Amino acid sequence: MTIGVTGGSGFIGRHLLRSLGNGSRPIALLARNPAAARLGSRDASVEIRAWDADDDTASADAFRGIDVVIHAAAFVPSNMRDAAEAGGCFRVNALGTLRLVRDAIDAGAQHVVLLSSGQAYANLGRPACESDPLFPAVHGTYYLVSKLAGEVFAQREALDADIALTVLRLGAVYGPGMSERHVVARFCAQALRGDSLMVDAPGTHTADFVHVDDVVHAIVQAVEVLRPDTYNIGSERAVSILELARLAAAAAGRDPTSVELRGPANSPHRAGFVALDCARARGALSFAPRPLSAGLEDVMRSLALGDRAP
């Protein structure tokens, strides 16, 4: 079985290629810039092919001989509130996903694993399951709408061609090698340096933080067990920014109560993202996410060793 991977230079993609690249199966990395991908690759056995989700002239020949495609590439805007980014989001994450699935089908692929977002659920005040309504009007609207459109386009093409489609809706992914701008990376680095951990009041915005290795496990299982469906991949717990900072302090051996709130005490409450109900993934993909405290300790070890990427 030959596996094609997009987004191999991204955070999740780097971890995924490390997990897959043990020589047990052929891997083809579909890259926008093959020369740069080759320079950044640590596995000479990975074949690199040219393909760009943002290029409507890209040839389906890039997918020849590939049985399963893992689509991890995405356009993530630097400013989630900027409406000017909506076009880029839709072009790459929606139309680019449509192009990928059609090219994969034309080349004979039988299974597409699509990485999507679990942060688009309407907040019903409880963990979200895969059948819950999706309505991302509050946070990250342009990005999340484009990811959902990509899901719908992929489903339509997979149904028409009768191929398998597995959609993994991910929580807030963190782990070694993540961007230094990621809130988890920032808090962990500050805690290790002994800096004050400051959280904007009231610190109640929540997210479901899931370790990148748990995400990679789910991707690999999705390929191996071939049970096409839509799965939530998270930690099953919504954690506030304030609690995250306190957990980071504790992981560094510091007093968690030392975290300070800044800004007016009456700052408006910001409803965050809900926890993801991952019962379906636990059953079908043997998914067992680690606690956030254990994941933060892993990040701390990585930072202490100076590791930046897998």
C-alpha positions as a Markdown table, in Angstrom:
| # | Residue | x | y | z |
|---|---|---|---|---|
| 1 | Met | 0.0 | 0.0 | 0.0 |
| 2 | Thr | 1.4 | 3.4 | -1.1 |
| 3 | Ile | 0.4 | 6.4 | 1.1 |
| 4 | Gly | 0.4 | 9.9 | -0.3 |
| 5 | Val | 0.7 | 12.8 | 2.2 |
| 6 | Thr | 0.1 | 16.5 | 1.8 |
| 7 | Gly | 1.2 | 19.1 | 4.3 |
| 8 | Gly | 4.4 | 17.1 | 5.2 |
| 9 | Ser | 6.3 | 20.3 | 6.1 |
| 10 | Gly | 3.6 | 21.4 | 8.6 |
| 11 | Phe | 3.5 | 20.6 | 12.3 |
| 12 | Ile | 1.2 | 17.6 | 12.1 |
| 13 | Gly | 2.7 | 16.5 | 8.8 |
| 14 | Arg | 6.3 | 16.3 | 10.2 |
| 15 | His | 5.2 | 14.1 | 13.0 |
| 16 | Leu | 3.1 | 12.0 | 10.7 |
| 17 | Leu | 6.0 | 11.4 | 8.3 |
| 18 | Arg | 8.3 | 10.4 | 11.1 |
| 19 | Ser | 5.7 | 7.8 | 12.3 |
| 20 | Leu | 5.1 | 6.5 | 8.8 |
| 21 | Gly | 8.7 | 6.6 | 7.6 |
| 22 | Asn | 10.0 | 3.4 | 9.0 |
| 23 | Gly | 10.5 | 1.7 | 5.6 |
| 24 | Ser | 7.5 | -0.6 | 6.0 |
| 25 | Arg | 5.5 | 1.0 | 3.2 |
| 26 | Pro | 6.1 | 3.4 | 0.3 |
| 27 | Ile | 5.4 | 7.1 | 1.1 |
| 28 | Ala | 4.9 | 9.8 | -1.5 |
| 29 | Leu | 5.0 | 13.4 | -0.2 |
| 30 | Leu | 2.9 | 15.7 | -2.3 |
| 31 | Ala | 4.5 | 19.1 | -2.0 |
| 32 | Arg | 4.0 | 22.6 | -3.5 |
| 33 | Asn | 7.8 | 23.1 | -3.5 |
| 34 | Pro | 9.5 | 19.7 | -4.1 |
| 35 | Ala | 13.1 | 21.1 | -3.8 |
| 36 | Ala | 12.4 | 22.7 | -0.4 |
| 37 | Ala | 10.6 | 19.6 | 0.7 |
| 38 | Arg | 13.6 | 17.4 | -0.2 |
| 39 | Leu | 15.9 | 19.8 | 1.7 |
| 40 | Gly | 13.7 | 19.6 | 4.8 |
| 41 | Ser | 13.1 | 15.9 | 4.7 |
| 42 | Arg | 15.0 | 13.6 | 7.1 |
| 43 | Asp | 13.9 | 10.4 | 5.3 |
| 44 | Ala | 15.5 | 9.8 | 1.9 |
| 45 | Ser | 13.1 | 6.9 | 1.2 |
| 46 | Val | 10.1 | 9.3 | 1.0 |
| 47 | Glu | 9.3 | 10.1 | -2.7 |
| 48 | Ile | 8.6 | 13.7 | -3.3 |
| 49 | Arg | 6.1 | 14.8 | -6.0 |
| 50 | Ala | 4.9 | 18.2 | -7.1 |
| 51 | Trp | 1.3 | 19.0 | -6.3 |
| 52 | Asp | -0.2 | 22.3 | -5.1 |
| 53 | Ala | -3.7 | 22.6 | -3.6 |
| 54 | Asp | -3.8 | 26.2 | -4.8 |
| 55 | Asp | -2.9 | 25.5 | -8.4 |
| 56 | Asp | -5.8 | 24.4 | -10.6 |
| 57 | Thr | -3.4 | 23.3 | -13.3 |
| 58 | Ala | -1.7 | 20.8 | -11.0 |
| 59 | Ser | -1.7 | 17.4 | -12.7 |
| 60 | Ala | -3.5 | 14.3 | -11.2 |
| 61 | Asp | -0.4 | 12.4 | -12.3 |
| 62 | Ala | 1.1 | 13.2 | -9.0 |
| 63 | Phe | -1.3 | 10.7 | -7.4 |
| 64 | Arg | -0.4 | 7.8 | -9.7 |
| 65 | Gly | 0.1 | 4.5 | -7.8 |
| 66 | Ile | -1.1 | 6.0 | -4.5 |
| 67 | Asp | -3.7 | 3.9 | -2.7 |
| 68 | Val | -4.4 | 6.2 | 0.3 |
| 69 | Val | -4.1 | 9.9 | 0.5 |
| 70 | Ile | -3.7 | 11.7 | 3.8 |
| 71 | His | -4.6 | 15.4 | 3.3 |
| 72 | Ala | -3.0 | 17.4 | 6.1 |
| 73 | Ala | -2.2 | 20.5 | 4.1 |
| 74 | Ala | -4.2 | 23.6 | 4.9 |
| 75 | Phe | -4.1 | 27.4 | 4.7 |
| 76 | Val | -4.3 | 28.9 | 8.2 |
| 77 | Pro | -4.5 | 32.7 | 8.3 |
| 78 | Ser | -2.3 | 34.6 | 10.6 |
| 79 | Asn | -5.3 | 36.7 | 11.7 |
| 80 | Met | -8.5 | 34.6 | 12.1 |
| 81 | Arg | -10.6 | 37.8 | 12.3 |
| 82 | Asp | -9.5 | 39.3 | 9.0 |
| 83 | Ala | -12.2 | 38.9 | 6.4 |
| 84 | Ala | -9.6 | 39.6 | 3.7 |
| 85 | Glu | -8.3 | 36.1 | 4.4 |
| 86 | Ala | -11.6 | 34.4 | 3.5 |
| 87 | Gly | -10.7 | 34.1 | -0.1 |
| 88 | Gly | -7.4 | 32.3 | 0.6 |
| 89 | Cys | -9.1 | 30.0 | 3.1 |
| 90 | Phe | -11.8 | 29.0 | 0.7 |
| 91 | Arg | -9.5 | 28.7 | -2.3 |
| 92 | Val | -7.1 | 26.3 | -0.6 |
| 93 | Asn | -9.1 | 24.5 | 2.1 |
| 94 | Ala | -12.3 | 24.1 | 0.2 |
| 95 | Leu | -11.6 | 24.2 | -3.5 |
| 96 | Gly | -8.1 | 22.7 | -3.0 |
| 97 | Thr | -9.6 | 19.8 | -1.1 |
| 98 | Leu | -12.1 | 19.3 | -3.9 |
| 99 | Arg | -9.3 | 19.2 | -6.4 |
| 100 | Leu | -7.3 | 16.8 | -4.3 |
| 101 | Val | -10.1 | 14.3 | -4.0 |
| 102 | Arg | -10.9 | 14.5 | -7.7 |
| 103 | Asp | -7.3 | 14.0 | -8.6 |
| 104 | Ala | -6.9 | 11.1 | -6.2 |
| 105 | Ile | -9.9 | 9.4 | -7.6 |
| 106 | Asp | -8.8 | 10.0 | -11.2 |
| 107 | Ala | -5.5 | 8.4 | -10.4 |
| 108 | Gly | -7.1 | 5.3 | -8.8 |
| 109 | Ala | -6.8 | 6.0 | -5.0 |
| 110 | Gln | -9.3 | 4.1 | -2.9 |
| 111 | His | -9.2 | 6.0 | 0.4 |
| 112 | Val | -8.8 | 9.6 | 1.4 |
| 113 | Val | -8.1 | 10.6 | 5.0 |
| 114 | Leu | -9.0 | 14.3 | 5.5 |
| 115 | Leu | -7.9 | 16.3 | 8.5 |
| 116 | Ser | -10.6 | 18.8 | 9.4 |
| 117 | Ser | -11.4 | 20.9 | 12.5 |
| 118 | Gly | -13.4 | 20.0 | 15.6 |
| 119 | Gln | -13.7 | 23.6 | 16.5 |
| 120 | Ala | -16.7 | 24.4 | 14.3 |
| 121 | Tyr | -19.3 | 22.9 | 16.5 |
| 122 | Ala | -22.1 | 25.1 | 17.9 |
| 123 | Asn | -21.6 | 25.4 | 21.7 |
| 124 | Leu | -24.4 | 23.4 | 23.2 |
| 125 | Gly | -22.8 | 23.4 | 26.7 |
| 126 | Arg | -21.7 | 19.8 | 26.5 |
| 127 | Pro | -19.1 | 17.7 | 24.6 |
| 128 | Ala | -19.8 | 17.7 | 20.9 |
| 129 | Cys | -20.4 | 14.5 | 19.0 |
| 130 | Glu | -20.0 | 14.1 | 15.3 |
| 131 | Ser | -23.8 | 14.5 | 14.6 |
| 132 | Asp | -24.0 | 17.9 | 16.5 |
| 133 | Pro | -24.7 | 21.1 | 14.5 |
| 134 | Leu | -21.8 | 22.9 | 13.0 |
| 135 | Phe | -22.0 | 26.7 | 13.0 |
| 136 | Pro | -18.7 | 28.5 | 13.4 |
| 137 | Ala | -19.9 | 32.1 | 13.5 |
| 138 | Val | -18.1 | 33.2 | 16.7 |
| 139 | His | -14.4 | 32.2 | 16.3 |
| 140 | Gly | -12.2 | 31.6 | 13.3 |
| 141 | Thr | -15.2 | 31.9 | 11.0 |
| 142 | Tyr | -13.5 | 32.2 | 7.6 |
| 143 | Tyr | -11.0 | 29.4 | 8.3 |
| 144 | Leu | -13.6 | 27.0 | 9.8 |
| 145 | Val | -16.2 | 27.6 | 7.2 |
| 146 | Ser | -13.6 | 26.8 | 4.5 |
| 147 | Lys | -12.7 | 23.5 | 6.3 |
| 148 | Leu | -16.3 | 22.5 | 6.5 |
| 149 | Ala | -16.8 | 23.2 | 2.8 |
| 150 | Gly | -13.8 | 21.0 | 2.1 |
| 151 | Glu | -15.5 | 18.2 | 4.1 |
| 152 | Val | -18.7 | 18.6 | 2.1 |
| 153 | Phe | -17.0 | 18.7 | -1.2 |
| 154 | Ala | -14.9 | 15.6 | -0.3 |
| 155 | Gln | -18.0 | 13.7 | 0.8 |
| 156 | Arg | -19.8 | 14.5 | -2.4 |
| 157 | Glu | -16.9 | 13.3 | -4.6 |
| 158 | Ala | -16.3 | 10.1 | -2.5 |
| 159 | Leu | -20.0 | 9.2 | -2.7 |
| 160 | Asp | -20.0 | 9.6 | -6.5 |
| 161 | Ala | -16.9 | 7.6 | -7.0 |
| 162 | Asp | -17.6 | 5.0 | -4.3 |
| 163 | Ile | -14.3 | 5.4 | -2.5 |
| 164 | Ala | -13.6 | 5.5 | 1.2 |
| 165 | Leu | -13.4 | 8.8 | 3.0 |
| 166 | Thr | -12.3 | 9.3 | 6.6 |
| 167 | Val | -12.7 | 12.7 | 8.2 |
| 168 | Leu | -10.8 | 13.5 | 11.4 |
| 169 | Arg | -12.1 | 16.6 | 13.2 |
| 170 | Leu | -9.2 | 17.7 | 15.3 |
| 171 | Gly | -9.2 | 19.7 | 18.5 |
| 172 | Ala | -6.4 | 22.3 | 19.3 |
| 173 | Val | -3.3 | 20.3 | 18.4 |
| 174 | Tyr | -0.1 | 20.9 | 20.4 |
| 175 | Gly | 3.2 | 19.2 | 21.1 |
| 176 | Pro | 6.9 | 19.3 | 20.4 |
| 177 | Gly | 7.8 | 21.3 | 17.3 |
| 178 | Met | 4.7 | 23.5 | 17.3 |
| 179 | Ser | 4.9 | 27.2 | 16.5 |
| 180 | Glu | 6.3 | 29.4 | 19.2 |
| 181 | Arg | 3.2 | 31.5 | 18.8 |
| 182 | His | 1.0 | 28.6 | 20.0 |
| 183 | Val | -0.5 | 29.4 | 23.4 |
| 184 | Val | 0.8 | 26.1 | 24.8 |
| 185 | Ala | 4.3 | 26.8 | 23.5 |
| 186 | Arg | 4.3 | 30.3 | 24.9 |
| 187 | Phe | 3.1 | 29.3 | 28.4 |
| 188 | Cys | 5.5 | 26.4 | 28.6 |
| 189 | Ala | 8.5 | 28.5 | 27.5 |
| 190 | Gln | 7.6 | 31.2 | 30.0 |
| 191 | Ala | 7.2 | 28.7 | 32.8 |
| 192 | Leu | 10.6 | 27.1 | 32.1 |
| 193 | Arg | 12.3 | 30.5 | 32.1 |
| 194 | Gly | 10.7 | 31.5 | 35.3 |
| 195 | Asp | 8.8 | 34.4 | 33.7 |
| 196 | Ser | 5.4 | 35.5 | 35.0 |
| 197 | Leu | 2.5 | 33.8 | 33.3 |
| 198 | Met | -0.1 | 36.4 | 32.4 |
| 199 | Val | -3.6 | 35.6 | 31.2 |
| 200 | Asp | -6.0 | 38.2 | 29.8 |
| 201 | Ala | -9.0 | 38.4 | 32.1 |
| 202 | Pro | -11.2 | 36.6 | 32.6 |
| 203 | Gly | -9.3 | 33.7 | 31.1 |
| 204 | Thr | -12.4 | 31.6 | 30.5 |
| 205 | His | -12.0 | 31.0 | 26.8 |
| 206 | Thr | -11.8 | 27.2 | 26.3 |
| 207 | Ala | -10.4 | 24.7 | 23.8 |
| 208 | Asp | -9.9 | 21.0 | 23.6 |
| 209 | Phe | -6.1 | 20.5 | 23.5 |
| 210 | Val | -5.0 | 17.2 | 21.9 |
| 211 | His | -1.3 | 16.0 | 21.7 |
| 212 | Val | 0.1 | 15.7 | 18.2 |
| 213 | Asp | 1.2 | 12.1 | 18.8 |
| 214 | Asp | -2.4 | 11.2 | 19.7 |
| 215 | Val | -3.5 | 12.8 | 16.4 |
| 216 | Val | -0.9 | 10.9 | 14.5 |
| 217 | His | -2.0 | 7.6 | 16.1 |
| 218 | Ala | -5.6 | 8.3 | 15.0 |
| 219 | Ile | -4.4 | 9.0 | 11.4 |
| 220 | Val | -2.4 | 5.8 | 11.2 |
| 221 | Gln | -5.2 | 3.8 | 12.6 |
| 222 | Ala | -7.6 | 5.4 | 10.1 |
| 223 | Val | -5.4 | 4.1 | 7.3 |
| 224 | Glu | -4.9 | 0.7 | 8.8 |
| 225 | Val | -8.3 | -0.3 | 10.0 |
| 226 | Leu | -10.3 | 1.3 | 7.1 |
| 227 | Arg | -13.5 | 2.2 | 8.8 |
| 228 | Pro | -14.5 | 5.3 | 6.9 |
| 229 | Asp | -16.5 | 7.8 | 8.9 |
| 230 | Thr | -16.2 | 11.1 | 10.6 |
| 231 | Tyr | -14.4 | 11.1 | 13.9 |
| 232 | Asn | -13.7 | 13.7 | 16.6 |
| 233 | Ile | -10.0 | 13.6 | 17.8 |
| 234 | Gly | -9.5 | 15.6 | 21.0 |
| 235 | Ser | -8.8 | 15.1 | 24.7 |
| 236 | Glu | -12.5 | 15.1 | 25.5 |
| 237 | Arg | -12.0 | 18.0 | 27.9 |
| 238 | Ala | -12.5 | 21.7 | 27.4 |
| 239 | Val | -9.7 | 23.6 | 29.2 |
| 240 | Ser | -9.7 | 27.4 | 29.9 |
| 241 | Ile | -6.7 | 29.5 | 29.1 |
| 242 | Leu | -6.4 | 30.2 | 32.8 |
| 243 | Glu | -6.3 | 26.5 | 33.7 |
| 244 | Leu | -3.9 | 25.9 | 30.8 |
| 245 | Ala | -1.5 | 28.5 | 32.3 |
| 246 | Arg | -1.7 | 26.9 | 35.7 |
| 247 | Leu | -1.1 | 23.4 | 34.4 |
| 248 | Ala | 2.0 | 24.7 | 32.5 |
| 249 | Ala | 3.3 | 26.3 | 35.7 |
| 250 | Ala | 2.7 | 23.1 | 37.6 |
| 251 | Ala | 4.5 | 21.1 | 34.9 |
| 252 | Ala | 7.5 | 23.3 | 35.3 |
| 253 | Gly | 7.5 | 22.8 | 39.1 |
| 254 | Arg | 6.1 | 26.2 | 39.8 |
| 255 | Asp | 3.2 | 27.3 | 42.0 |
| 256 | Pro | 0.1 | 27.2 | 39.7 |
| 257 | Thr | -1.6 | 29.9 | 41.8 |
| 258 | Ser | 1.2 | 32.3 | 40.7 |
| 259 | Val | -0.5 | 32.8 | 37.3 |
| 260 | Glu | -1.8 | 36.4 | 37.1 |
| 261 | Leu | -4.9 | 37.8 | 35.4 |
| 262 | Arg | -4.4 | 41.1 | 33.6 |
| 263 | Gly | -7.0 | 43.6 | 32.4 |
| 264 | Pro | -10.2 | 44.8 | 34.0 |
| 265 | Ala | -11.8 | 42.3 | 36.3 |
| 266 | Asn | -15.1 | 42.8 | 34.5 |
| 267 | Ser | -13.8 | 41.9 | 31.1 |
| 268 | Pro | -16.5 | 40.2 | 29.0 |
| 269 | His | -16.7 | 36.4 | 29.1 |
| 270 | Arg | -15.6 | 34.8 | 25.9 |
| 271 | Ala | -17.3 | 31.5 | 25.1 |
| 272 | Gly | -14.8 | 29.1 | 23.8 |
| 273 | Phe | -14.7 | 25.9 | 21.9 |
| 274 | Val | -16.4 | 22.8 | 23.3 |
| 275 | Ala | -14.9 | 19.5 | 24.4 |
| 276 | Leu | -15.0 | 16.8 | 21.7 |
| 277 | Asp | -16.8 | 13.5 | 22.4 |
| 278 | Cys | -14.4 | 10.9 | 21.0 |
| 279 | Ala | -16.4 | 7.8 | 21.8 |
| 280 | Arg | -16.6 | 6.9 | 18.1 |
| 281 | Ala | -12.8 | 7.2 | 17.7 |
| 282 | Arg | -12.2 | 5.2 | 20.9 |
| 283 | Gly | -14.2 | 2.3 | 19.5 |
| 284 | Ala | -13.1 | 2.3 | 15.9 |
| 285 | Leu | -9.6 | 3.7 | 16.0 |
| 286 | Ser | -8.4 | 2.5 | 19.4 |
| 287 | Phe | -8.1 | 6.2 | 20.3 |
| 288 | Ala | -6.9 | 6.9 | 23.9 |
| 289 | Pro | -5.8 | 10.6 | 24.3 |
| 290 | Arg | -3.4 | 11.4 | 27.1 |
| 291 | Pro | -4.2 | 14.0 | 29.8 |
| 292 | Leu | -3.2 | 17.5 | 29.1 |
| 293 | Ser | -0.9 | 17.5 | 32.2 |
| 294 | Ala | 1.1 | 14.6 | 30.7 |
| 295 | Gly | 1.3 | 16.3 | 27.3 |
| 296 | Leu | 2.6 | 19.5 | 28.8 |
| 297 | Glu | 5.3 | 17.6 | 30.6 |
| 298 | Asp | 6.3 | 16.2 | 27.2 |
| 299 | Val | 6.5 | 19.7 | 25.7 |
| 300 | Met | 8.6 | 20.9 | 28.7 |
| 301 | Arg | 11.1 | 18.1 | 28.1 |
| 302 | Ser | 11.3 | 19.0 | 24.4 |
| 303 | Leu | 11.9 | 22.6 | 25.1 |
| 304 | Ala | 14.5 | 21.9 | 27.8 |
| 305 | Leu | 16.4 | 19.8 | 25.3 |
| 306 | Gly | 16.1 | 22.5 | 22.7 |
| 307 | Asp | 14.0 | 20.4 | 20.3 |
| 308 | Arg | 12.0 | 22.4 | 17.8 |
| 309 | Ala | 10.8 | 19.8 | 15.3 |
| 310 | Pro | 10.6 | 16.0 | 15.0 |
